Amino acid sequence: MGTDILNGIAEVAREHLGWEGPLTGDMRLVEDLRLDSVRLLTLAAEVENRFRVVLSETDEAAIVTVGDLVETVRRKLG
């Protein structure tokens, strides 16, 4: 399931953020993907839409890497 979620997040990043290249779990959203606050909100909103989950502010504050995002979505889908 984690791979499906990672692939979905990668698709969102390509479609809505113009990300090109591979996306791995250890990549940091701010430092590696160079997402500013607006782009982070875009990513969060589009991930919520794609997976039909709701990310709370607490969830979002704990998400530093792509892997953290995958794990949070996996837990929400639980």
Secondary structure, 3 states (H helix, E strand, C coil): CHHHHHHHHHHHHHHHHCCCCCCCCCCECCCCCCCCHHHHHHHHHHHHHHHCCCCCHHHHHHCCEHHHHHHHHHHHHC
